């Protein structure tokens, strides 16, 4: 690894270990969009389904919740609230076609899991959603400090940017943060995602072999 890359990784790690003392959302700007896109985004943020961890296997679902809950305990001591947050993150990320662990990385960098975080640009909540999005795709009265509302908006917006950028996560994250083309924010998110939230399902216990018929 060359020295400049070592320095960059050291800087990224130090920024993450600092605990996100200030929300990192940049000056994300509204970009004109087709009426059909706006309608699709409005439908996405209007979902009222009950959140659930979108893993079919019961044992695997419990493993994910318990593992992520353990990692989040230092930041959110209340177990019940941790589980509510994690369940909502998994649901909103999955329905938006995002990796839930990526979304946890975004939240860590954006707000360090502070529900009422406000950036210098005015972005709000866990995923640092800019208030103009309520007027563009939401409904009057949508509260960006509400857990599910914030996650629903954030995941929908990040999915929108991924679609615009044809799956290029680096550029989509830049758009999300209002820093398109700059490496600092995407590198912070990727480091948090891979270092703190990566998860591979442990192998399930083998079932007992079927009893042969006589």
C-alpha positions in Angstrom: 0.0 0.0 0.0 1.5 3.4 -0.9 1.9 6.1 1.7 -0.8 8.5 0.4 -3.4 5.6 0.6 -2.2 4.7 4.1 -2.6 8.3 5.2 -6.1 8.5 3.6 -7.3 5.3 5.4 -5.8 6.6 8.7 -7.7 9.8 8.2 -11.0 8.0 7.4 -10.6 5.7 10.4 -9.8 8.6 12.7 -12.9 10.5 11.5 -15.1 7.5 12.2 -13.6 6.9 15.6 -14.2 10.5 16.6 -17.9 9.5 16.9 -19.4 11.8 14.4 -19.6 14.8 16.7 -21.2 16.9 13.9 -23.6 15.7 11.3 -21.9 15.4 8.0 -24.7 16.0 5.5 -23.6 18.5 2.8 -25.6 21.0 0.9 -27.7 18.5 -1.1 -29.6 20.3 -3.7 -32.9 19.6 -5.4 -32.6 18.6 -9.0 -35.6 18.8 -11.4 -37.2 15.4 -12.1 -39.8 14.0 -14.4 -43.4 13.9 -13.0 -43.3 10.1 -13.3 -40.2 9.9 -11.1 -41.6 12.3 -8.6 -44.8 10.2 -8.4 -42.8 7.0 -7.9 -40.8 8.6 -5.1 -43.9 9.9 -3.5 -45.5 6.4 -3.6 -42.3 4.9 -2.1 -42.2 7.3 0.9 -46.0 6.8 1.5 -45.5 3.1 2.4 -47.3 2.3 5.7 -46.5 -1.4 5.9 -45.5 -2.8 9.3 -41.6 -3.0 9.4 -40.0 -6.3 9.7 -36.6 -7.9 9.1 -36.8 -9.1 5.5 -35.0 -12.4 6.1 -37.2 -15.5 5.5 -35.3 -17.9 7.7 -36.3 -17.4 11.4 -32.9 -18.4 12.8 -31.0 -16.3 10.3 -33.3 -13.3 11.1 -32.6 -13.6 14.8 -28.9 -13.9 14.2 -28.8 -10.7 12.2 -30.8 -8.8 14.8 -28.7 -10.0 17.7 -25.4 -9.4 16.0 -26.3 -5.9 14.8 -27.9 -5.1 18.2 -24.6 -6.1 19.9 -22.6 -3.8 17.6 -25.0 -0.9 18.2 -25.3 -1.2 22.0 -22.6 1.3 22.8 -24.4 4.0 20.8 -28.0 3.1 21.8 -28.2 1.4 25.2 -32.0 0.8 25.1 -32.3 -2.7 23.7 -36.0 -2.3 22.6 -35.2 0.9 20.7 -32.2 -0.7 19.1 -34.3 -3.6 17.8 -37.0 -1.2 16.6 -34.3 0.9 14.7 -32.6 -2.2 13.2 -35.9 -3.7 12.1 -36.9 -0.5 10.4 -33.5 -0.1 8.8 -33.6 -3.6 7.4 -37.2 -3.2 6.1 -36.7 0.2 4.5 -33.3 -0.6 3.0 -34.5 -4.0 1.6 -37.7 -2.5 0.0 -35.6 0.2 -1.6 -33.2 -2.4 -3.0 -30.3 -1.4 -0.7 -28.0 -3.4 1.5 -29.1 -2.9 5.1 -25.5 -2.9 6.2 -24.7 -0.1 3.8 -27.6 1.9 5.2 -26.2 1.4 8.7 -22.8 2.7 7.5 -24.6 5.8 6.0 -26.4 6.5 9.3 -23.1 6.1 11.3 -21.4 8.7 9.1 -24.3 11.0 8.7 -25.5 11.3 12.3 -23.7 8.7 14.4 -27.2 7.3 15.2 -28.4 10.5 16.7 -32.2 10.8 16.1 -32.3 14.6 16.4 -29.1 15.5 14.6 -29.2 18.6 12.4 -26.4 19.5 10.0 -25.1 23.0 9.2 -27.1 22.7 6.0 -30.3 21.9 7.8 -30.5 18.1 7.1 -32.3 16.2 9.8 -32.3 12.9 11.7 -30.6 9.6 11.3 -30.1 9.8 7.6 -29.8 13.6 7.4 -32.6 14.2 5.0 -33.0 17.7 3.7 -36.4 19.3 4.5 -37.1 20.3 0.8 -37.8 16.6 0.1 -41.0 16.7 2.1 -42.4 19.3 -0.3 -41.0 17.4 -3.4 -42.1 13.8 -2.7 -43.8 13.8 0.7 -46.9 14.9 2.5 -47.6 17.9 4.7 -46.8 17.0 8.3 -44.1 14.4 7.5 -41.7 14.6 10.4 -38.1 13.9 9.4 -37.2 13.2 13.1 -39.7 10.3 13.2 -37.7 7.1 13.0 -39.5 5.3 10.2 -40.2 8.5 8.2 -36.5 9.5 8.2 -35.4 6.0 7.2 -38.0 5.7 4.5 -37.0 9.1 3.0 -33.3 8.4 3.3 -33.4 5.0 1.6 -35.8 6.2 -1.1 -33.5 9.1 -1.9 -30.3 7.0 -2.0 -32.0 4.5 -4.2 -33.1 7.4 -6.5 -29.5 8.6 -6.8 -28.3 5.0 -7.4 -30.7 4.8 -10.3 -29.6 8.2 -11.7 -25.9 7.0 -11.5 -26.7 3.6 -13.0 -25.6 1.7 -9.9 -22.4 3.7 -9.3 -22.4 3.8 -5.5 -19.4 6.2 -5.3 -21.3 8.8 -7.3 -24.7 8.1 -5.7 -23.2 8.6 -2.2 -21.7 11.9 -3.4 -25.1 13.1 -4.6 -26.6 12.0 -1.3 -24.1 14.1 0.7 -24.0 17.0 -1.7 -20.4 16.4 -2.6 -20.6 14.7 -6.0 -17.2 13.8 -7.4 -15.3 14.1 -4.0 -13.9 11.0 -2.4 -14.1 11.9 1.3 -17.7 11.1 2.1 -18.0 7.9 0.0 -14.8 6.6 1.6 -16.1 7.3 5.1 -19.3 5.4 4.3 -17.5 2.4 2.7 -15.1 2.2 5.7 -18.0 2.2 8.2 -19.9 -0.3 6.1 -17.0 -2.8 5.7 -15.4 -2.3 9.1 -18.4 -2.0 11.5 -21.5 -3.5 9.7 -20.4 -6.1 7.3 -22.3 -9.4 7.9 -22.2 -12.9 6.5 -24.9 -15.3 7.5 -23.4 -18.0 9.7 -24.1 -21.5 8.4 -27.3 -23.0 9.8 -27.1 -26.2 11.9 -27.5 -29.2 9.7 -30.9 -30.8 10.0 -31.1 -34.4 11.2 -31.0 -36.8 8.3 -34.4 -38.4 7.4 -35.1 -41.8 8.9 -35.1 -44.4 6.2 -38.3 -46.3 5.8 -38.2 -50.0 6.5 
